[in-house]
Each structure stands twice: as C-alpha cells, then as structure tokens.
C-alpha cells in the first residue's frame, strides 16, 4: 500500500523534527539527571545516527508511554491497538522505569526500530523520510524579509533549527535600532545564519561560523537573503571552539551568539574561544534560553563575570530567554591563562 503524498510526509517530518530533541532532553534529564543527560545529548548530536533513527526513537518513546498508560486495559479492537502502538513487540521486556539506565534504553530502542524487516512500524517510518529536503520559513526584522531554509535529513542535528533565542536577538537589534555599519562582526554557532544575515543587512562585515557540515545550510541562506552587491561583506567558515579559534583574528567589533550556551560540556571551550576573540572594545551579544539543569544561568552569572563585564540588556520572561551585553575585563591584557 503506497504511503501519503510527499508534501504530507514533509509536514509530518517537520513535526517529528521539531519535537524530537525536546523529547530527548526531557527524557534524559528526567531519567539520569543533568550531567549524564548532557553527555548523552552531546554524543547524540555528534554521532552518525541518521534522522531515521532519531524519528524511530521518538516513535518508540511515544509507543512505550502509551503502552504504560494503558497497561491495565485490554485492547478491544486490533486496529486501534495497532494505531496506538500497543501491539509493538516487546523489546527485551523494555520498561519505562526511572531507575533504568537511559543510555541502554536509548540503544535498545534504536536497535529495535532500525532492525531490518521488523514489520509495519519501520516500513511506515521509511516512507516518512524518503529523502532529505529543505523547509523554508519567512521572518521579518528591521524592515528586511528573511527566507530561512532548514536542511532536514542532512545530519545537522541542533543546527537545523531556528531557535527562539535567535529570534529574540534579532528582535533586540530591531528594538534598539542597532547598526553594524562599518563594523567587523563574528557569529558563533550560526546554524541557519539568521542572526549573521541580519547583521550583514544592517551594514556589518560579518563572518558566520559553525561546524563544517553546517556551512552549506548557511551558504544557501546567505545566497537567498543577501543581495549580490552586499555579499562581499559576508563570509562563511568553520570554527571549532577551543581548537582552531586561534586561527581567527582578535579585532572584531562585535561577537554574536544565539542559544550557544546549551550544555556545560562545551562551556570551557566556548570561554576559551571568547577570551581569544574578544579584545579591546569588542562587544559580545549572547542570547540564551536559560534551561533548567544545563547550568546556563551559572555560566552567565558566575563564570563569565570572572573575565567579562556582563550586563542583562533584554529579557523575555515567558520564554525564559535573556540577552546579555558583554565586554572583556582589563581588555589590554592578552595573557589570560585560559587562552
């Protein structure tokens, strides 16, 4: 029996893709606590797992939740049982017990869902993900219309998302009428490039950076949103925090970052990178969603103030997003021990 039309597949995939990391964050933090949960998510982000496997995991978690909630009810209709996922074969007597090691549960779910010829569930997921595709969404800031594409199915992980913190930072630029004209700007963790692209349109000479595999997504959005006569003021290149940051100059006027403070595992690398790049009058704008358990609040309020002047300049309470304006303490000193 053929699957639904491809546009519907795209729609379903978008829903899966937008929710999957939220589910993984919730499950990992709930079951094993913040430190272990962060380690697991970092391994997931950098692993070779395909989006098919992630979607399969999301589907299995949902099925297990439904099966647990209705474990005391006998199915009266086989078709309803199949639709709810309660007829899925047991996976070595899988349990949703909070005492179970989440990492092992994760591995077992992926192994079960990705096993070849396991039946209807896996085949259904296969036609949900026929091939990678690009989804585009439109935004408007500072009088500029931005058409931002997200590349799904290319193993971009967190980078294929337009995070709320990025939109809040763009709104802050609009609200404060910030101009980057004639200024040298660097964006860390550009992702889709929406913040850096807006900075170019606001007059900046902007370098957008991220991991190597994300650059094609940024380049696509640059080509779509920045006019040809302004494109010479944009540059896209790879930057690995704490590793090749020393290959970048230290004379930037502005450094931008939206939702790059997301796991304590990379905070030392991020700090080392900021200390190198920020010199003299450099201003850093960080827009961060303060998530429970990832120590993002302590990073901004305890770690950064040891090296930087930090000012909270904008706050969106209902989204728990803060925008910080940061400059280096003792800017003339370049011999910081962390550099």
VOPAGU-2260 file (C-alpha; in pm, 1 decimal, decimal comma):
REM VOPAGU-2260
SITE   aa  ch    i         X         Y         Z
SITE  UNK   A    0       0,0       0,0       0,0
SITE  UNK   A    1     159,3     331,4    -106,1
SITE  UNK   A    2     229,5     599,5     151,0
SITE  UNK   A    3      80,6     950,7     166,7
SITE  UNK   A    4     182,1    1223,7     -80,6
SITE  UNK   A    5     529,5    1367,7     -24,3
SITE  UNK   A    6     408,1    1712,4      96,1
SITE  UNK   A    7     228,3    1537,0     382,1
SITE  UNK   A    8     545,3    1341,5     455,9
SITE  UNK   A    9     731,0    1671,4     479,4
SITE  UNK   A   10     473,7    1807,7     722,3
SITE  UNK   A   11     489,5    1501,1     946,1
SITE  UNK   A   12     868,5    1506,6     940,5
SITE  UNK   A   13     872,8    1871,1    1044,2
SITE  UNK   A   14     656,3    1789,9    1344,7
SITE  UNK   A   15     882,4    1498,4    1435,5
SITE  UNK   A   16    1200,0    1701,4    1380,9
SITE  UNK   A   17    1085,7    1999,1    1586,6
SITE  UNK   A   18     982,2    1784,2    1882,6
SITE  UNK   A   19    1242,9    1511,7    1890,4
SITE  UNK   A   20    1518,2    1694,7    2073,4
SITE  UNK   A   21    1273,8    1836,3    2326,0
SITE  UNK   A   22    1163,7    1479,3    2398,2
SITE  UNK   A   23    1522,4    1355,7    2426,5
SITE  UNK   A   24    1616,9    1643,6    2656,6
SITE  UNK   A   25    1315,1    1578,1    2876,8
SITE  UNK   A   26    1370,5    1202,6    2894,1
SITE  UNK   A   27    1745,5    1218,0    2953,0
SITE  UNK   A   28    1727,3    1480,3    3226,3
SITE  UNK   A   29    1432,9    1306,6    3394,5
SITE  UNK   A   30    1587,7     960,2    3397,6
SITE  UNK   A   31    1956,3    1019,0    3462,4
SITE  UNK   A   32    1993,2    1377,1    3578,8
SITE  UNK   A   33    2164,2    1678,7    3425,8
SITE  UNK   A   34    2532,5    1576,4    3389,7
SITE  UNK   A   35    2468,9    1233,8    3237,9
SITE  UNK   A   36    2184,2    1370,0    3030,7
SITE  UNK   A   37    2407,6    1638,3    2880,2
SITE  UNK   A   38    2673,9    1381,8    2794,2
SITE  UNK   A   39    2419,4    1163,5    2620,0
SITE  UNK   A   40    2278,7    1453,9    2418,8
SITE  UNK   A   41    2625,6    1563,4    2311,3
SITE  UNK   A   42    2706,1    1211,3    2194,5
SITE  UNK   A   43    2375,7    1205,6    2008,3
SITE  UNK   A   44    2446,5    1540,7    1841,6
SITE  UNK   A   45    2789,5    1435,3    1717,5
SITE  UNK   A   46    2708,3    1074,1    1635,3
SITE  UNK   A   47    2648,6     919,8    1294,6
SITE  UNK   A   48    2286,7     832,8    1373,5
SITE  UNK   A   49    2055,0     910,0    1086,4
SITE  UNK   A   50    1741,1    1118,7    1122,4
SITE  UNK   A   51    1552,3     796,4    1051,3
SITE  UNK   A   52    1687,1     650,1    1372,5
SITE  UNK   A   53    1601,3     960,6    1573,5
SITE  UNK   A   54    1246,8     964,0    1442,7
SITE  UNK   A   55    1221,4     593,9    1518,1
SITE  UNK   A   56    1333,2     659,5    1874,6
SITE  UNK   A   57    1072,6     933,4    1914,7
SITE  UNK   A   58     803,7     699,4    1784,7
SITE  UNK   A   59     911,3     422,5    2022,3
SITE  UNK   A   60     917,6     652,8    2325,2
SITE  UNK   A   61     562,6     760,2    2240,8
SITE  UNK   A   62     454,7     398,3    2196,9
SITE  UNK   A   63     606,4     291,9    2528,6
SITE  UNK   A   64     437,8     583,5    2706,1
SITE  UNK   A   65     100,7     490,1    2560,1
SITE  UNK   A   66     151,2     122,9    2641,4
SITE  UNK   A   67     243,5     205,3    3001,5
SITE  UNK   A   68     -54,2     436,5    3046,3
SITE  UNK   A   69    -296,3     171,4    2921,1
SITE  UNK   A   70    -121,6    -139,5    3052,0
SITE  UNK   A   71    -423,6    -231,0    3261,1
SITE  UNK   A   72    -666,4    -207,9    2968,3
SITE  UNK   A   73    -713,1    -493,0    2725,2
SITE  UNK   A   74    -749,5    -377,6    2361,7
SITE  UNK   A   75   -1093,7    -435,7    2222,3
SITE  UNK   A   76   -1015,1    -351,1    1861,5
SITE  UNK   A   77    -698,6    -485,5    1692,0
SITE  UNK   A   78    -683,5    -188,9    1454,3
SITE  UNK   A   79    -699,0      57,9    1742,0
SITE  UNK   A   80    -431,4    -138,4    1925,0
SITE  UNK   A   81    -208,5    -121,8    1620,0
SITE  UNK   A   82    -260,2     251,4    1574,2
SITE  UNK   A   83    -171,4     325,9    1933,9
SITE  UNK   A   84     145,0     122,5    1921,3
SITE  UNK   A   85      36,3    -116,5    2198,3
SITE  UNK   A   86      81,0    -416,8    1971,5
SITE  UNK   A   87     451,9    -342,9    1917,2
SITE  UNK   A   88     666,7    -644,3    2008,1
SITE  UNK   A   89     831,7    -617,6    2344,9
SITE  UNK   A   90    1197,9    -516,9    2328,4
SITE  UNK   A   91    1362,9    -741,6    2581,1
SITE  UNK   A   92    1079,4    -654,8    2819,3
SITE  UNK   A   93    1150,4    -282,5    2786,7
SITE  UNK   A   94    1034,4     -72,7    3077,6
SITE  UNK   A   95     991,5     299,5    3135,2
SITE  UNK   A   96    1112,0     273,4    3493,3
SITE  UNK   A   97    1300,4     581,5    3608,0
SITE  UNK   A   98    1566,8     352,7    3753,6
SITE  UNK   A   99    1654,5     209,2    3413,2
SITE  UNK   A  100    1974,1     336,5    3254,5
SITE  UNK   A  101    1862,4     577,1    2981,9
SITE  UNK   A  102    2162,6     514,8    2762,3
SITE  UNK   A  103    2087,0     142,4    2745,6
SITE  UNK   A  104    1720,1     214,2    2685,5
SITE  UNK   A  105    1815,5     452,0    2406,4
SITE  UNK   A  106    2039,5     193,1    2239,9
SITE  UNK   A  107    1773,6     -76,2    2267,8
SITE  UNK   A  108    1504,5     144,7    2115,2
SITE  UNK   A  109    1721,9     241,9    1818,3
SITE  UNK   A  110    1833,2    -117,9    1765,9
SITE  UNK   A  111    1473,3    -237,5    1772,4
SITE  UNK   A  112    1332,9      28,4    1542,4
SITE  UNK   A  113    1616,4      11,8    1289,4
SITE  UNK   A  114    1626,4    -367,7    1264,9
SITE  UNK   A  115    1556,9    -464,9     906,3
SITE  UNK   A  116    1220,1    -613,6     818,1
SITE  UNK   A  117    1070,3    -565,5    1161,2
SITE  UNK   A  118     726,3    -500,9    1022,2
SITE  UNK   A  119     483,0    -220,7     973,5
SITE  UNK   A  120     635,8      36,0    1211,1
SITE  UNK   A  121     977,3      53,5    1043,0
SITE  UNK   A  122     828,6      48,7     694,2
SITE  UNK   A  123     599,4     335,5     787,6
SITE  UNK   A  124     894,9     541,0     908,1
SITE  UNK   A  125    1080,2     469,6     583,4
SITE  UNK   A  126     820,4     640,3     368,4
SITE  UNK   A  127     802,6     928,6     612,9
SITE  UNK   A  128    1166,8    1001,2     527,1
SITE  UNK   A  129    1202,0     935,6     153,7
SITE  UNK   A  130    1491,5    1177,9     104,4
SITE  UNK   A  131    1647,9    1492,6     255,0
SITE  UNK   A  132    1462,8    1814,5     180,2
SITE  UNK   A  133    1466,8    2185,6     257,0
SITE  UNK   A  134    1192,5    2361,8     450,9
SITE  UNK   A  135    1173,3    2740,5     437,0
SITE  UNK   A  136    1011,9    2986,0     676,3
SITE  UNK   A  137     979,8    3363,3     646,0
SITE  UNK   A  138    1071,8    3618,7     913,3
SITE  UNK   A  139    1080,4    3998,4     916,1
SITE  UNK   A  140    1317,8    4217,5    1118,9
SITE  UNK   A  141    1431,9    4577,9    1079,3
SITE  UNK   A  142    1235,7    4610,8     756,0
SITE  UNK   A  143    1405,3    4308,2     598,0
SITE  UNK   A  144    1220,9    3993,6     494,0
SITE  UNK   A  145    1428,2    3681,8     560,2
SITE  UNK   A  146    1352,7    3347,5     398,2
SITE  UNK   A  147    1536,7    3098,1     616,1
SITE  UNK   A  148    1581,9    2739,9     498,6
SITE  UNK   A  149    1639,3    2439,6     722,6
SITE  UNK   A  150    1803,4    2130,8     573,3
SITE  UNK   A  151    1636,9    1817,3     704,1
SITE  UNK   A  152    1791,4    1474,4     671,3
SITE  UNK   A  153    2150,0    1604,4     643,2
SITE  UNK   A  154    2258,1    1512,0     997,0
SITE  UNK   A  155    2273,0    1874,6    1106,5
SITE  UNK   A  156    2130,6    1797,9    1449,0
SITE  UNK   A  157    2058,2    2111,4    1653,3
SITE  UNK   A  158    2180,5    2331,3    1367,3
SITE  UNK   A  159    1872,6    2268,5    1151,2
SITE  UNK   A  160    1653,3    2468,2    1388,8
SITE  UNK   A  161    1569,7    2838,2    1407,0
SITE  UNK   A  162    1595,9    2874,7    1783,6
SITE  UNK   A  163    1375,0    3120,8    1972,9
SITE  UNK   A  164    1683,5    3281,8    2123,7
SITE  UNK   A  165    1798,1    3378,2    1771,9
SITE  UNK   A  166    1463,9    3543,7    1700,3
SITE  UNK   A  167    1478,2    3728,6    2032,1
SITE  UNK   A  168    1826,5    3860,3    1947,4
SITE  UNK   A  169    1702,9    3980,3    1607,6
SITE  UNK   A  170    1407,9    4149,3    1780,2
SITE  UNK   A  171    1650,1    4316,8    2020,5
SITE  UNK   A  172    1853,7    4457,3    1729,9
SITE  UNK   A  173    1530,3    4593,0    1583,2
SITE  UNK   A  174    1407,3    4734,6    1914,1
SITE  UNK   A  175    1736,0    4908,3    1990,6
SITE  UNK   A  176    1788,9    5019,1    1628,1
SITE  UNK   A  177    2138,3    4869,9    1633,4
SITE  UNK   A  178    2354,1    4934,8    1328,8
SITE  UNK   A  179    2659,6    4732,5    1232,1
SITE  UNK   A  180    2760,9    4966,1     951,1
SITE  UNK   A  181    3135,9    4960,8     901,9
SITE  UNK   A  182    3181,3    4713,9    1188,1
SITE  UNK   A  183    3358,2    4378,0    1183,4
SITE  UNK   A  184    3129,1    4106,9    1320,8
SITE  UNK   A  185    3173,6    3736,9    1404,3
SITE  UNK   A  186    2887,0    3499,7    1476,0
SITE  UNK   A  187    2948,4    3176,6    1667,5
SITE  UNK   A  188    2723,9    2874,3    1613,4
SITE  UNK   A  189    2539,4    3037,0    1323,9
SITE  UNK   A  190    2316,2    2736,4    1249,4
SITE  UNK   A  191    2075,1    2868,2     988,7
SITE  UNK   A  192    2261,2    3200,9     975,5
SITE  UNK   A  193    1957,5    3415,7    1054,0
SITE  UNK   A  194    2137,4    3640,8    1306,5
SITE  UNK   A  195    2450,6    3687,0    1095,6
SITE  UNK   A  196    2247,4    3752,5     781,2
SITE  UNK   A  197    2052,5    4026,4     958,2
SITE  UNK   A  198    2381,1    4176,2    1078,7
SITE  UNK   A  199    2501,4    4192,6     716,9
SITE  UNK   A  200    2177,6    4362,7     610,7
SITE  UNK   A  201    2232,2    4610,6     895,7
SITE  UNK   A  202    2565,1    4710,0     743,1
SITE  UNK   A  203    2813,7    4473,6     906,7
SITE  UNK   A  204    3113,0    4291,4     763,1
SITE  UNK   A  205    3012,1    3953,1     903,9
SITE  UNK   A  206    3185,0    3616,6     938,8
SITE  UNK   A  207    2936,9    3336,1    1015,6
SITE  UNK   A  208    3085,2    3023,9    1170,5
SITE  UNK   A  209    2975,5    2674,9    1266,0
SITE  UNK   A  210    3078,6    2311,9    1221,4
SITE  UNK   A  211    3192,5    2203,8     876,0
SITE  UNK   A  212    2876,8    2007,3     793,5
SITE  UNK   A  213    2651,9    2308,5     867,5
SITE  UNK   A  214    2819,4    2552,7     629,7
SITE  UNK   A  215    2618,7    2457,5     320,1
SITE  UNK   A  216    2294,0    2544,6     501,3
SITE  UNK   A  217    2432,3    2886,7     597,4
SITE  UNK   A  218    2567,1    2947,3     247,1
SITE  UNK   A  219    2227,2    2865,5      99,2
SITE  UNK   A  220    2053,6    3118,5     325,7
SITE  UNK   A  221    2318,8    3380,4     252,6
SITE  UNK   A  222    2266,5    3341,4    -121,9
SITE  UNK   A  223    1889,2    3373,3     -83,6
SITE  UNK   A  224    1874,5    3666,3     158,6
SITE  UNK   A  225    2176,5    3889,2      95,6
SITE  UNK   A  226    2176,3    4093,0    -227,0
SITE  UNK   A  227    2467,7    4031,6    -460,7
SITE  UNK   A  228    2607,7    4381,6    -410,3
SITE  UNK   A  229    2628,9    4320,7     -33,8
SITE  UNK   A  230    2753,8    3963,3     -39,2
SITE  UNK   A  231    3118,1    4068,7     -26,3
SITE  UNK   A  232    3050,9    4168,6     335,4
SITE  UNK   A  233    2958,9    3812,6     431,9
SITE  UNK   A  234    3184,7    3515,8     490,2
SITE  UNK   A  235    3103,0    3159,1     597,8
SITE  UNK   A  236    3366,7    2933,9     750,2
SITE  UNK   A  237    3417,4    2653,8    1001,3
SITE  UNK   A  238    3520,4    2725,2    1357,5
SITE  UNK   A  239    3564,6    2458,8    1625,2
SITE  UNK   A  240    3552,5    2614,9    1972,2
SITE  UNK   A  241    3866,5    2571,8    2175,7
SITE  UNK   A  242    4054,4    2416,0    1882,9
SITE  UNK   A  243    4102,5    2635,5    1577,0
SITE  UNK   A  244    3982,3    2963,7    1730,4
SITE  UNK   A  245    4345,9    3077,8    1732,3
SITE  UNK   A  246    4327,6    3092,8    1351,5
SITE  UNK   A  247    4083,5    3382,9    1377,1
SITE  UNK   A  248    4180,8    3746,5    1438,6
SITE  UNK   A  249    4113,4    3934,6    1760,8
SITE  UNK   A  250    3994,1    4265,2    1618,6
SITE  UNK   A  251    3619,1    4204,8    1591,7
SITE  UNK   A  252    3390,5    4489,7    1692,3
SITE  UNK   A  253    3104,6    4253,1    1771,7
SITE  UNK   A  254    3068,8    3883,2    1851,7
SITE  UNK   A  255    2719,9    3734,6    1831,1
SITE  UNK   A  256    2580,0    3408,9    1964,1
SITE  UNK   A  257    2221,9    3280,7    1987,7
SITE  UNK   A  258    2150,0    2977,2    2207,6
SITE  UNK   A  259    2512,5    2865,1    2204,4
SITE  UNK   A  260    2513,9    2828,1    2585,9
SITE  UNK   A  261    2326,4    2497,2    2588,9
SITE  UNK   A  262    2546,1    2234,7    2759,1
SITE  UNK   A  263    2813,1    2263,0    3028,0
SITE  UNK   A  264    3028,3    2013,8    2837,3
SITE  UNK   A  265    3133,3    2285,9    2592,9
SITE  UNK   A  266    3143,8    2585,1    2829,5
SITE  UNK   A  267    3523,9    2566,5    2881,3
SITE  UNK   A  268    3574,7    2556,8    2502,5
SITE  UNK   A  269    3333,2    2844,2    2447,0
SITE  UNK   A  270    3501,0    3051,2    2719,6
SITE  UNK   A  271    3844,5    2987,0    2573,8
SITE  UNK   A  272    3718,3    3094,9    2230,6
SITE  UNK   A  273    3556,5    3413,4    2361,1
SITE  UNK   A  274    3868,5    3510,3    2554,4
SITE  UNK   A  275    4076,1    3482,8    2238,1
SITE  UNK   A  276    3835,0    3664,0    2006,3
SITE  UNK   A  277    3732,9    3942,1    2243,2
SITE  UNK   A  278    3998,6    4212,0    2277,6
SITE  UNK   A  279    3983,9    4584,4    2344,2
SITE  UNK   A  280    3640,6    4737,4    2278,8
SITE  UNK   A  281    3481,7    4417,7    2143,3
SITE  UNK   A  282    3113,9    4381,8    2238,6
SITE  UNK   A  283    2956,9    4035,6    2270,6
SITE  UNK   A  284    2582,8    3980,5    2244,9
SITE  UNK   A  285    2468,0    3642,1    2374,0
SITE  UNK   A  286    2101,2    3546,5    2359,2
SITE  UNK   A  287    2035,3    3243,3    2577,9
SITE  UNK   A  288    1736,7    3035,2    2673,9
SITE  UNK   A  289    1806,0    2953,8    3039,1
SITE  UNK   A  290    1723,2    2584,0    3060,7
SITE  UNK   A  291    1695,3    2400,1    3387,8
SITE  UNK   A  292    1981,6    2161,2    3454,5
SITE  UNK   A  293    2237,5    2277,0    3195,7
SITE  UNK   A  294    2398,8    2539,7    3422,7
SITE  UNK   A  295    2344,1    2816,5    3166,2
SITE  UNK   A  296    2244,8    3061,5    3441,0
SITE  UNK   A  297    2562,6    2998,5    3639,7
SITE  UNK   A  298    2769,5    3030,8    3320,7
SITE  UNK   A  299    2630,6    3380,6    3265,2
SITE  UNK   A  300    2619,4    3490,1    3629,1
SITE  UNK   A  301    2927,7    3319,6    3776,5
SITE  UNK   A  302    3171,6    3201,2    3507,7
SITE  UNK   A  303    3163,4    3486,5    3256,9
SITE  UNK   A  304    3183,4    3769,7    3518,2
SITE  UNK   A  305    3528,7    3639,9    3619,7
SITE  UNK   A  306    3658,4    3750,5    3279,8
SITE  UNK   A  307    3397,6    3988,3    3135,7
SITE  UNK   A  308    3169,7    4277,2    3217,8
SITE  UNK   A  309    2822,2    4124,6    3179,9
SITE  UNK   A  310    2500,2    4321,5    3153,1
SITE  UNK   A  311    2149,6    4182,4    3111,1
SITE  UNK   A  312    2000,4    4413,9    2848,4
SITE  UNK   A  313    1684,6    4231,4    2742,8
SITE  UNK   A  314    1461,3    3967,4    2893,4
SITE  UNK   A  315    1162,7    3767,6    2758,7
SITE  UNK   A  316    1007,5    3620,1    3070,8
SITE  UNK   A  317     753,6    3383,1    2917,4
SITE  UNK   A  318    1026,6    3216,9    2708,9
SITE  UNK   A  319    1297,7    3243,6    2978,2
SITE  UNK   A  320    1535,6    3399,9    2725,5
SITE  UNK   A  321    1792,6    3660,9    2823,9
SITE  UNK   A  322    2013,4    3882,4    2608,1
SITE  UNK   A  323    2348,9    3977,9    2759,5
SITE  UNK   A  324    2584,5    4254,7    2650,5
SITE  UNK   A  325    2940,4    4152,5    2735,7
SITE  UNK   A  326    3284,3    4313,4    2718,3
SITE  UNK   A  327    3618,9    4192,6    2842,0
SITE  UNK   A  328    3764,8    4289,5    3179,5
SITE  UNK   A  329    4108,5    4451,7    3153,6
SITE  UNK   A  330    4093,2    4447,3    2771,7
SITE  UNK   A  331    4460,4    4533,8    2736,9
SITE  UNK   A  332    4561,5    4203,1    2895,5
SITE  UNK   A  333    4607,8    3927,1    2635,7
SITE  UNK   A  334    4796,7    3679,6    2852,1
SITE  UNK   A  335    4489,3    3520,3    3002,9
SITE  UNK   A  336    4574,9    3170,3    3132,3
SITE  UNK   A  337    4276,2    3021,3    2950,7
SITE  UNK   A  338    4383,6    3148,8    2610,0
